[in-house]
Amino acid sequence: MESKWLYWAKQLQSIAQTGLTYSKDIYDLERFELIRNISVEMMAQQTGMDKTVIKDLFANETGYATPKVDVRAAVFKNNQILMVKEKSDGKWSLPGGWADIGLTPSEVAVKEVEEESGFHVKAIKMLGVLDMKCHPHPPSPYHIYKMFIQCELVGGKPTKGIETSEVNFFAEDELPPLSISRNTKEQIEMAFKYLYAPQKSTYFD
């Protein structure tokens, strides 16, 4: 589903980042920096964004290039799923965010649910590991893996977070407008399928 130009730009950025990390020859470093600049130019040309902004967001990392990891928690109560309203776009998502260094995926899910919704949960099952490019999300400058973890509600009360303005539970046929950069309708439906058929094996791309 990913546009070819975006795929190429990300591949060039990955090659450049890894080359800049491991190369010692000054001429090779110059070539890899040129490759990185080409990837930034491609992003700027296609998006209309300022090259400085793109470089800060897209070409600012060091070390071997690897995918980013986004963790989302599926929490159910009375056959309804917990969702939070994002302040950034005014739409709804499963609680979650970038994985934190030093925390396991389940610890990230538990932390994000508490911070964004006020509820206390226990992680019980990995539902799926999805590659964002294989699903109908908006284009992203990053290569992202999305982990969906089912969590059991154990306490707490609905509380707005720093990044969230509302907290609520929704039935599968009454979903609110979704923040599709974070989760799609098909991914929410996937979570409900595991609720109804907990014996299903973990999905992965």
N, C-alpha and C positions, 0 to 999 in steps of 0.2 A: 504494500500500500504506500510505501515511502517513495517520494519523488526521486528520480534518478539524480538530479542535481544535488539534492540534499545528501543522498547516499555518498556521492563522489566527494562532496565537501567534507563530510565527516571522515571518510577514508583518508583523504589528504591530511586532515588535521591529526588523525591518529598516527599516520606514518611520520609526520613532522615531529609530533610530541615525543614519540619513542626514539626517533633519530637524535633529537636534541638531548635526550637523556643519556644515551649510551655512546654517542660518537665523541671522539677525542680530536680528530683532525679539524683544523680551523675551517678548511674549505668545505668539508662535509657539513659542518655546523651552519655555514652560510647557506648552503643548498637547502638544508632542512628548514631554516628560517624563511627562505624564499617560498618553499612549499606551504608552510603555515600561512604566509601572507596571501598566497593564491587562494587558499581555502576561505580566508576572511573576505577577500574580494568577491568570491562566488556568493557567499552569504549576503554581503552588502548589496550586490547587484540584484539578487532575487528578492530580498526582503525590504530594501529601501532604508534599512537601518544604518546609522552612523558606524563607520568601521571601528572607531575607538570603543564604542559600546559592545560591538560584536567581539572584538578581541578580548575585552574584559570578561565577557560571559562565555565565549566559545573556545578561545585559544589561550586560556590563562593557566592551565594546569601543567604540572611537570610529572615526570615518572612515566612508567609504562602505561599506555592508554588502555583503560578498561571501562566496561559499562558502569553507569551509576545504578543504584538500587533504590527503588521506591517501595515502601511497605504500606499496605492498606489492611485495615482490620474490619472483618465482617462480624458484627455483634447483633444477635437477634433477641427479641422479646415478643412473645405472643405472635409469632410468625411475621413480625415486622423487623426491618433492618435499621440499625442506627446510622444516621447521617448528620453531617454538620454543614452549615452554610458558610462558605468561604468569603471572608471580607474582600479578598483580592478581586473576585469577579461576580460576587453576589449569587453564586450557584452552589449546588450541593455535592458533597463527596463523602465517601467512607473516610473515617478518621485515618490519618496516616501522613507520611512524609518521607524525606530522605533517610536512609539508614544511617545510624550514628556509629562512629568508630568506637569500639570497645563494648558494644551491645550486640546481643544475638538478635536475629530477626523477631523472635517472639517477644523479647524485651522491648524492642522498638515499637511493636504493635501495642503492647500494654501501655507504654509511656505516652504514645501519641493519643490513644483513646482518652486517657486521663487528662492530658493537657488540652485537648480540643473539645472534649464533651463533658468532663467532670465525672465520668463513670469509671469504676474499677472493674477490670476484667482479668481473665486468665486465658492465655493462648492454648488452644486445644488441637488445632489441625491446620496444616498447610494445605490450602485449597488449590493454589495454582501459582506457577512461575511463568509469567508472560513477557515476551519481548514486545515492547511498545510499538515497534515498527510494523508488527504483524496485525495490528488492531487499529480501528478507526479513530485514533487520537489526532489532534492537530500536529503539524510538523514540529519537531524538536531538534535543537542543535546537538543534543546529547543522545548517545545510545543508552537506552534505559531498560532495565529489567524491573518488572513489577511483581512483587510478592503479595498474594492475598492470603491472609491468615484468619481462620475462624476463631473467635474468642467468646468465652462464656461470661455473661454478666454476673458479677459477684457483689456489687455495691455501688455507692456513690449516688449522685443526683445530677440532673442536667445543669451544666455550668458553661457559659461562654468562655472561649479561650482568647489568647492574644490575636490569633489569626481567624477566629470563627465568631459569627454573630448570632447564630441560632443552633439549637440542638433538637433533634426530633427523630421519631421512629416512623417508618413508612412501609406500607404494604407493597407487594410486588407490582400490583396493578395501579398503584397511586404514587409512583415515583415523582419527585419534584424535578425542576430543571437541573440537569447535571453539569458539573464542571468536567467536561470531557477530556481536558488535559490530564485529569487525575483518575477518572474512571468513566467507562462507557456503560450504556444500558445493558449490553450483552455481558459485561463483567458483573454487574449487579445480579442479573438473571442467573449467571453461573453460581454465585454465592447461594442463591435460593435453591438451586438444584442440589447443592450439597446439604442444605438444611433438610430437604425432603428425602434425600438418599445419602445418608452419611457414610455408607459403605463404598461410595465411588472413590476411585483412585485419584490421586493428585494430578491435575492437568498441568502440562508444560508444553511450550512451543519447541 
